[in-house]
């Protein structure tokens, strides 16, 4: 299991602004990843500020648990096999990982955890100003949105750098997004 701290500024943009940025960074490769969001039917994890997902990217699967910190999120990651993913998806069998033990220690019943929804992202990643810029087209529950994220070592500078980049392209930031992909995907299914 690996741990990381994720600090990122993000903003939802219009389709036209998204197209402008994808043209600007057209030389960078695109890839698709799908996140499968996991919780109990009554959202026991979300009530504690915890997000749990499986990410499928290029045939690889990773289970990720995110818990809030004072600035950013603590991510705990564990690779899983396609068979473990299928067992959870089809049989509600949670993968045997350190994350299962961690959730059990926190008093969550892993037998109640289910994949509730998914979100697919077409992404361009760009190393930019010492951080990572991601240009995303997200599809979930019949909806599409466009999001720009900038991952950096602190939120204040991340927001400043992202705002400056967008302003240089004529894109005005009305407000930074506080809703995660998880929250938007769950809201789309009424969870």
N, C-alpha and C positions, 0 to 999 in steps of 0.2 A: 504494500500500500504506500502511495506517495502522498505528500501533503504540499499544498501551495497556498499562498495568499493571493486572492484576486482583487485588484483594485482597478475599476474601470469607469470612465465617463461614457455615457451613451445618450443618443438622441434619435428620436424617430424623425424621419424626413419624408418628403413627398416622393412619388415615383419619378418625377422629373429630376429632382435633386439627386436621387439615387443613380439615375442614368448618367447624369453629368459626372458624378464621381467614378462610376465604372468606366466611363470613357477616359477620364483622367488617369486611371490606374489600369488601363487595358492590358498593359504588358505583364501584369502579375497573373499567375494562374488562379482559376476558380476551382472550387471543389464543393461537394455537397455533403452535408452531415445531417443526421436525423437524431433528435433527442426524444427519448421516450420517458415521460414524466411519471413518477411513482409516488403513491401515497395511499393512505387508507381511504375508504369511501367517505368518511367524515373529516378528511384532511387533518389527521392527527399530527403529521409532521409540520405542515404549514402553520398550524396553530402555535407551534414552538419556533417558528422562523426558519425551519429546516427545509431544504429542497433536495430531492433525490432524483437522479436520472440515470439512464443508460444512453450513451452516445455511440452511434454506429457511424463509422467513417472509414471508407475504403476497405470494408470487410472486417474491420477490427471493432471490438466492443469494449467500452469502459464504463464502469459503474462509478458515479460521482455523487458524493454527499457534500452539500454546502451549508455551512452554519455561519451566522453573522458575527462579525468582529466590530470593534469600535469604528474602524475604517476598513471597508471591504468585506470579503468573505473568506473563511477558511475552507479550502477544498480538500477533501480526502478522496483519492482515486484508487480504484482497483481494476486491473484488466480482468475481463471475463471472456469465456468462449461463446461462440455462436450457440452452442447447445445449451449453455446456461441461460442465455438470453431467451431462447425459444422455450425453455422450461418455465421461466417466469411469465413470459407472454401467454403461453398456452395452458399452463398447469398451476400458475401462481406459486411456483417453487422458487423461493428467494435463493440467489447464489451463495454458496459457501465461501465467504471472504471475510477479511478483517472488518469490513463495514457491517456485515451481519452481526458479528460479535459486538461491535461498537453500538449499533442500534439496540441490541438486546440489553446491553449495559445501561442504556438510557431508558429502559423499560418500555420500549416499543415492541409490539407483537408482530414479528416479521411475517407471520402467517396471514396477517390482514393487509399486507402491502400488495398493491396491484398497479399495473401500468394503466393509467387513466386516460392519457392522450399522448399525442406526439406533435412535433414541430420539425419541419425540414428547413434547413438553411442552405442557400446558395451563397458562398462566401468568397471574398477576396481578402487575403491578409497581406499587409504591407508593413515592413519595419519602417518606423517613422519617428524622428526626433527622440530616439532612445526608448521608444515604446512600441506597441503593436496596434496598428490601425486595422479594424475589420469592417468591411462593407458588406452588409447582409441583406438578402431578400428572404423573408421568412414566410412559410406557408403552413397554416394550421386551421383545422375545422372549417375549411372553405374560405378562409380569410388570408390576405396577404398584407404584410407590412414591410417597411424598409427601415433599417436601423444602422447607425454608424456607432461603433464602439472604439474607444481608445484606452488600452490597458497600459498603466504606468505605475510608478512606485508610490504616488500619493494622489488623492482625488482632486485637490485644488489645482495642481499643475496639469493633471490629465484634462480637467475641464477647460483650463486656459488654452492648452495646446490644441485641443479639439475645436474649440470655438474659433480660434485664430485661423486654423486650416479651413473650416467651413466658411468663415467670413471672406477669406481670400478667394473663394469660389462663388461668392455672392449668395451663400446660403445662410439665412438668419436662424439663430438658435433661440426659439421662444422659451424653451425650458429643457433642462436635462431630464431624461426619462428616469423615473424611479421604479417603474414596473419592469421586472425581469421577463425574459422569454417564458419562464415557467409560469409566472403570474398571468401573463397575457393568454397563454395556451389554456390554462385552467379556467380563466374567466370565460373564454370562448365556449366551454362546455358546461358553464354554470357551476363550477366547483370553486 
